[in-house]
């Protein structure tokens, strides 16, 4: 398994992680990517820190999976929330043996 922190929006990884805040906000490039893939509607308006949503992508050349990860509230996060996200990603990977690489920004 290869884990990289390359530019998520141009990643060639099989799965990418997109962080967002408890009130649904994210970087504009992540928002634009999700809109381009017709997946922006899956970003919840409210969420709890550490929660994740697994999306299957059908319209992209490289990645076939996206994990939306709720990483911050008022620019604050914590170890327990990041740990919850990493454990959730681990469970997803366990059920998708065809994954060989993950693109993930720095979390926390």
Residue frames relative to the residue before (quaternion, step in Angstrom):
aa qw qx qy qz dx dy dz
X 1.0000 0.0000 0.0000 0.0000 0.00 0.00 0.00
X 0.1803 -0.7671 0.6103 0.0811 3.56 -0.86 1.02
X 0.0843 -0.7692 0.6323 0.0376 3.57 -0.93 0.95
X 0.0095 0.8134 -0.5804 0.0389 3.57 -0.76 1.03
X 0.3095 -0.7365 0.5690 0.1948 3.52 -1.28 0.40
X 0.2075 0.7997 -0.5292 0.1932 3.55 1.10 0.76
X 0.6949 -0.4094 0.3471 0.4785 3.56 -1.29 0.01
X 0.4209 -0.7497 0.4546 0.2327 3.56 -0.45 1.22
X 0.6804 0.5228 -0.2978 0.4184 3.59 0.93 -0.84
X 0.7525 0.2971 -0.1910 0.5559 3.60 1.19 -0.41
X 0.3018 0.8015 -0.4672 0.2194 3.55 1.27 0.35
X 0.2749 -0.7282 0.6017 0.1792 3.52 -1.22 0.61
X 0.3856 0.7326 -0.4689 0.3078 3.59 1.27 0.32
X 0.5758 -0.5948 0.4426 0.3446 3.56 -1.26 0.44
X 0.7765 0.1195 -0.0421 0.6172 3.57 1.15 -0.68
X 0.0857 -0.7799 0.6164 0.0663 3.58 -1.00 0.77
X 0.2915 -0.7273 0.5966 0.1734 3.54 -1.24 0.59
X 0.1003 -0.7864 0.6089 0.0278 3.55 -0.84 1.04
X 0.2696 -0.7799 0.5438 0.1529 3.60 -0.60 1.12
X 0.0194 0.7696 -0.6383 -0.0014 3.55 -1.22 0.59
X 0.5040 -0.6600 0.4690 0.3007 3.57 -1.24 0.32
X 0.7135 -0.4688 0.3055 0.4216 3.58 -1.27 0.31
X 0.7292 0.3896 -0.2456 0.5061 3.59 1.13 -0.49
X 0.6669 -0.5758 0.2783 0.3824 3.57 1.19 0.61
X 0.5249 0.6404 -0.4232 0.3679 3.61 1.21 0.02
X 0.0282 0.7731 -0.6329 0.0322 3.53 -1.21 0.69
X 0.6789 -0.4459 0.3606 0.4585 3.55 -1.28 0.15
X 0.5982 -0.6110 0.3908 0.3408 3.55 -1.06 0.80
X 0.6425 0.5163 -0.3515 0.4439 3.64 0.98 -0.66
X 0.6251 0.5058 -0.3412 0.4868 3.61 1.10 -0.63
X 0.6336 0.5319 -0.3241 0.4589 3.56 0.97 -0.88
X 0.6729 0.5003 -0.2967 0.4570 3.59 0.88 -0.93
X 0.6303 0.5294 -0.3349 0.4587 3.59 1.01 -0.78
X 0.6741 0.4875 -0.2977 0.4682 3.59 0.88 -0.91
X 0.6336 0.5134 -0.3315 0.4745 3.59 1.03 -0.71
X 0.6351 0.5382 -0.3168 0.4545 3.57 1.00 -0.84
X 0.7277 0.4050 -0.2193 0.5083 3.58 1.10 -0.76
X 0.4240 -0.7211 0.4358 0.3321 3.59 1.34 0.07
X 0.5164 0.6426 -0.4066 0.3939 3.57 1.06 0.81
X 0.4303 0.7323 -0.4537 0.2695 3.59 1.23 -0.08
X 0.5849 0.6015 -0.3669 0.4018 3.61 1.10 -0.60
X 0.6431 0.5410 -0.3223 0.4357 3.62 1.20 -0.40
X 0.5236 0.5998 -0.4304 0.4252 3.59 1.26 -0.08
X 0.3505 -0.7641 0.4958 0.2179 3.61 -0.53 1.10
X 0.5220 -0.6306 0.4781 0.3183 3.56 -1.14 0.68
X 0.7702 0.0906 -0.0523 0.6291 3.60 1.17 -0.62
X 0.0587 0.7866 -0.6103 0.0737 3.53 -1.03 0.82
X 0.4042 -0.6872 0.5317 0.2856 3.57 -1.25 0.10
X 0.6256 -0.5570 0.3956 0.3766 3.55 -1.11 0.70
X 0.7952 0.3031 -0.2355 0.4694 3.54 -0.97 0.88
X 0.5638 0.6049 -0.4030 0.3922 3.59 1.19 -0.20
X 0.1525 -0.7824 0.5997 0.0712 3.56 -1.21 0.59
X 0.1416 -0.7435 0.6471 0.0916 3.51 -1.32 0.49
X 0.2295 -0.7733 0.5791 0.1183 3.58 -0.78 1.06
X 0.0641 -0.7898 0.6100 0.0049 3.57 -0.80 1.06
X 0.2862 -0.7253 0.5994 0.1810 3.56 -1.03 0.82
X 0.2367 -0.7877 0.5622 0.0865 3.55 -0.82 1.09
X 0.1424 -0.8079 0.5675 0.0705 3.57 -0.85 0.96
X 0.7474 0.4329 -0.2021 0.4617 3.59 1.19 -0.45
X 0.6069 0.5469 -0.3825 0.4316 3.61 0.98 0.66
X 0.5803 -0.6290 0.4118 0.3131 3.54 -1.09 0.82
X 0.8059 0.2734 -0.1274 0.5094 3.60 0.92 -0.86
X 0.8219 0.2390 -0.1541 0.4936 3.58 0.20 -1.20
X 0.2340 -0.7811 0.5725 0.0857 3.50 -1.11 0.86
X 0.7551 0.2651 -0.1598 0.5779 3.56 1.32 -0.08
X 0.0791 -0.7550 0.6494 0.0437 3.53 -1.15 0.76
X 0.1351 -0.7373 0.6528 0.1094 3.52 -1.10 0.74
X 0.2264 -0.7271 0.6341 0.1343 3.55 -0.80 1.06
X 0.0574 -0.8209 0.5678 -0.0185 3.59 -0.70 1.06
X 0.3103 -0.7482 0.5613 0.1700 3.56 -0.69 1.12
X 0.0486 -0.8764 0.4767 -0.0480 3.55 -0.13 1.34
X 0.8446 0.0989 -0.0470 0.5241 3.62 1.04 -0.37
X 0.1259 -0.7331 0.6639 0.0766 3.47 -1.40 0.46
X 0.8259 -0.0753 -0.0076 0.5587 3.56 -0.59 1.19
X 0.6491 -0.5461 0.2870 0.4451 3.56 1.00 0.96
X 0.5873 0.5306 -0.3838 0.4757 3.57 1.12 0.65
X 0.0174 0.7631 -0.6457 0.0217 3.52 -1.09 0.79
X 0.1606 -0.7943 0.5729 0.1230 3.57 -1.19 -0.30
X 0.7058 -0.4819 0.3277 0.4028 3.52 -1.30 0.45
X 0.6793 0.5086 -0.3174 0.4233 3.61 0.79 -0.93
X 0.6545 0.5030 -0.3193 0.4654 3.60 1.06 -0.67
X 0.6448 0.5008 -0.3170 0.4826 3.56 0.98 -0.84
X 0.6240 0.5410 -0.3285 0.4583 3.58 1.01 -0.82
X 0.6453 0.5202 -0.3167 0.4612 3.60 0.95 -0.86
X 0.6471 0.5150 -0.3111 0.4683 3.58 1.01 -0.84
X 0.6699 0.4988 -0.3015 0.4598 3.58 0.87 -0.94
X 0.6440 0.5090 -0.3241 0.4703 3.61 0.98 -0.78
X 0.6381 0.5232 -0.3186 0.4665 3.58 1.02 -0.79
X 0.6438 0.5029 -0.3158 0.4825 3.59 0.97 -0.86
X 0.6184 0.5527 -0.3315 0.4498 3.59 1.04 -0.76
X 0.6547 0.5016 -0.3103 0.4727 3.58 1.00 -0.80
X 0.6275 0.5245 -0.3349 0.4679 3.59 1.02 -0.76
X 0.6626 0.5145 -0.3004 0.4539 3.57 0.89 -0.96
X 0.6168 0.5709 -0.3396 0.4222 3.56 1.00 -0.83
X 0.7408 0.4032 -0.2145 0.4926 3.58 1.06 -0.76
X 0.7172 0.3591 -0.2375 0.5479 3.59 1.29 0.01
X 0.1041 -0.8547 0.5055 0.0551 3.60 0.43 1.18
X 0.5905 0.5899 -0.3708 0.4073 3.60 1.21 -0.33
X 0.5317 0.6188 -0.4143 0.4034 3.61 1.26 -0.15
X 0.1076 -0.8061 0.5809 0.0341 3.54 -0.93 0.95
X 0.8124 0.1207 -0.0515 0.5681 3.58 1.18 -0.43
X 0.1642 -0.7695 0.6135 0.0675 3.53 -1.20 0.72
X 0.1854 -0.7470 0.6285 0.1121 3.55 -0.99 0.88
X 0.1073 0.8112 -0.5607 0.1268 3.55 -0.54 1.16
X 0.3766 -0.6950 0.5525 0.2645 3.59 -0.90 0.85
X 0.6374 -0.4827 0.4030 0.4454 3.56 -1.24 0.18
X 0.1690 -0.7907 0.5835 0.0760 3.59 -0.78 1.04
X 0.7107 0.4646 -0.3309 0.4118 3.55 -1.06 0.74
